[in-house]
Amino acid sequence: MNQINTVTIGKLIEAHREGDEQKFKTYVDFIVKAAIRVTTVSRGKLFWMKQRNRLYTTKQAGTNPKS
């Protein structure tokens, strides 16, 4: 799993200061991919949490969600 941490950010800054565009682009791409993955996982989790809460609320009220 790609994780963004202080070392990754430090390497990104280092590449920028050195003027190494290829290295800089590599770290930017890594960070973007990690951020997209986190966002996608979070959205999926959020969807299932909402579904679970909806089902629980429906059971508590004693109603049928399909009606």
N, C-alpha and C positions, 0 to 999 in steps of 0.2 A: 504494500500500500504506500502511496506517495504521501509523505507528511511534510508540511512546511514548518520549519523550526528556525531557531536563531542562526544555526550554521548555514542553512540555505540562504537566508536573507543576507548574511555576512558575505557569502560567496558571490551573491548577486551584486552587492555594493563593491566588492573587490574587483570584479570583472568590469564594472562601470568605471571605476577609478583608473584601472589599467588601460582602458580604452579597447578592451578585447570584445569586439562586437559579437563574435560567434559564441564565446563563452557566456556573455550577457544574455543573448537570445536563448541559449540552451536553458539557463536558469529561469528566465521569464516563461518559457514554454512549460517547464516542469511545474512552476507555481500555478500557472493557469490550469493545467490538467488536474492538479491536486485540488484546486478550488472548485472546478467543475464537478469532480467526483464527490466532494463533500456536499455540494449543493444538491446534486442528484440524489444522494443517499438521504439527505435531510428531507427533501420533498417526498420521497417514498415513505419514509418513516412517518412524516406528518400525515400523509393520506391514510395510512393504516391506523394511526392513533385516532384520527377523526372518525373512521369507520367503527372502531371499537367503542368510542365514546357514544356515538349515535346508537349503537346496538344496546349499550348499557342503559342509556337514557330511555330508550323505547321500552326495554324490559321493566324499568322502574315505573313507568307511566302505565304499563299494562296495555299498550297499543301495538298494533301490527304495522311495521314500517311500509308494507306494501299496499296498505289501504289508503 
